[in-house]
Amino acid sequence: MTTSASAAPTSGPAPEAKSSGAVLLLLKMRTLIALIVVTAYFCIMAPNFISLGNLVIISKHVAINAFLAIGMTYVIVTGGIDLSVGSIVGLVGMISGLLITHGIPLPFMDATAYPNVFEIIGFALLTGILVGFINGTLITRFSVAPFIATLGTMYIARGAALLISNGETFPNLVGRAEFGNDGFPILGSGTVLGIPLAVILMIVVALVAAYVAGRTPLGRQIYAIGGNERAAMLSGVYVNRVKVIVYIVSGACAAIAGLIISSQLVASHPASGTSFEMNAIAAAVLGGTSLAGGRGTIGGTIIGAFVIGVLSDGLVMMGVSEFWQMVIKGLVIIAAVILDQMQRKMNRR
Amino acid sequence: MSAVAVLKQSPEPEQGVILEALKMSMVFPGTVALDKADFVVRRSSVTALVGENGAGKSTLMKILAGVISPTSGEMRLNGEPVVFNSVHDASAKGIGIVFQELNLCPNLSISENIFLTHPYTRGGVHIDRKRQFERATALLKRLEHDLSPDALVGDLRIGEQQIVEIAKALSRDVQVLIMDEPTSALSESEVEVLFRVIDELKRAGVAIIYISHRLEELTRIADYVSVLRDGKMQASAKMRDVDVPWIISQMVGRTEMPPQRSTPATSSVEVLRIENVCLPRASGGYLVDHVSLSIAAGEIVGIYGLMGAGRTELFECLFGLRSETTGNIILNGRNLAGLTVAERIRQGLFLVPEDRQRDGLMQNLSVLKNISISSLWQFRRGIAIQRDSEAGKVDEMIKALRVKVSSPDVEITALSGGNQQKVVIGKSLLTRPKLLLLDEPTRGIDIGAKAEVFKTMRQLAEEGLGVVFATSDLMEIMSAADRIIVMSRGLVTGDFPRQEASERLLVAASTMTSHLTSTHASSAQESFSPLTE
């Protein structure tokens, strides 16, 4: 949450300052404007778009990407990248599926323990945290470039997901009341006052993440590292510690996304989450996060995730082919970065 | 300006003049780096160019080599006016330069580096590796180095890289060869080789411009000497007519600065004691060589030294940036050895680094966030930062240091260099340090801001802080320090109370390589090892 001063402190008000100030404001709000424009367009073109049912569907889709994108924003703000999140989604789904379907065999008692839903959530989060910890350790202690370290764990986690079931799907993850492990689908399809649980969870996670980024020493240090890692170190910031935390947060966010997907589908598939990391990066970048590090906000990222979600759902409803959807998504991302550069240039003046 | 007589160049062109720069001026925003300087270079001779840091030596050389274009002034090569728009222009006319900072590609081999801009080719596209290899071998042999031309430059020692840089300049037919501090990275034996090569080049008719801080070298190899001071050409002379003290007086020129404070109110309470601190150099020898010092509370200690003297390295050792450091660093009775930077900050030490942009500022953050980043623990309640108390403390600091800024929320990049420097100092003070290290605290800031920074340092010392700053500016150190320590080649070569110091003494100590000139005689004499590599 960088507070950027829009006015140069020394220069007096130039005659064109007013109009350029307005342009600057428009550029700053670009993602929100894009979201409004895209939504309005679909409301006109696709009559059912604004219906309550559809909004629920969209927000559920957005929630998945938003979890990944929140963690990704932290990582990118420190100047890193996390390519492993999509694979964590798949791995976490498979571990949950395994625990519900087969439980944990207890070696000496000839029995099987079936963890309940809360314990399953715990295992899932631990998985994400562990992968994140490995990422962070590789990057800090062994000086592996973030791109490479997380590319490696991306393959490893995906391979592990496939190994768990030998590539098979775990279907029908409803659990059994007599084992005490039923209730897993509620996470993905439950609602509170008509609002999907996943969406509420997304809002809670986003609020906490925004608070940490904006109001805590940890958040401040994340931005400091992204701005100038060496200066941050010389200022007494524990750079390595903060970086490890950031990758752990990203892994844990991916684990939540993985839980929700397999709960929504009531099944877990080892290929689930493939290329989700790219959607998460796209959402962060659309929301104004700079891949060079040091800039980006959780709020922006959430709006970015909504732009992507609304765009793909709207295009589906309009019957635009999947292939064209990809082209359009690519164009939107490039346009967003070009506008970002324009804003930076204007800021500098 | 000064009372020292200035030897003017005779107006009519002398015999053997190859390159002349007439009334060269270079104006950068805010500073005049060169002010109507005349400079003459003669065939078959070595012209030494000397001056304090910032006197304009490098600027003049960059103009001669076509790196930058002068604001005004004329250049003549063999009597013909010439204008260089690029390094290529200059090198096509036979002017080669060996830069102070090495301009080599570490990922390429020696021969690839030497022939990077002018490869031997067949048909204009196919690089003739064999010819390059042979030519590179011959060049290295001439420089008395049997390095393989296929060796990667990144694998070479700095001194060897310097040799490659020289070979690169020699690979073209040069009439004028500029060498900017060529010996600063070389060992004694390598310097001897370089001097033989210079002699050989002289016999071949090449004119050499030789920049060095090591004045004793000049008496050996220079034929002419020109002294720059504050961008003006102070004096030029034949080397055999002058001596080192003359050069120093021309460099320094001014009368000694009156002391600003008559009574150094230093207490005898020791804040920092360092014992036998050493930092080994990768290629043997030491960057910081058995340094022992004691700093008292309320004292401003200036460390003077030329480039590569080990000042920055000493600070880095103290602040925990060099893991190879040995020796004891005792702050307020507690040994800091082995502590991390963050822990040393908590113990009351802070380093204001030399390179503000690279090491001091977080360019993406506001003034407020830059100032408070090192002291966030002070403002924490639960997990959150208490923004009121943070803003209050930062405001106090901004007022105390007189940082010119409309609001603490302004981006740091919108501030001038001097104000940015104050922000870095503000960041350090907010941690409530007991000892403050400042490395070149006035680098790149204007005169007014310099005075402010020193005023701040004085204030801090009066409040009982130990203040240690490093500089290569004599005037600064004479006017701001209570006690002056001189370093040269990693050794402490001088330790003077300000009243007993003179610019001459300091310059002499800064070019020494072994003994300690001390009125305290504090360091252990036997610890000084000769620097043979």
Interface residues (C-beta under 8 A of the other chain):
Chain A: T2 T3 S4 A5 A8 P9 T10 Y211 V212 R215 T216 P217 L218 R220 Q221 Y223 A224 G226 G227 N228 R230 A231 A232 M233 L234 S235 G236 V237 Y238 G294 R295
Chain B: F319 L321 T340 V341 A342 I345 R346 L351 P353 R358 D359 G360 L361 M362 Q363 N364 L365 S366 K369 S372 I373 S374 L376 W377 R380 I383 A384 I385 R387 V405 S406 S407 D409 V410 E411 A414 K427 T431
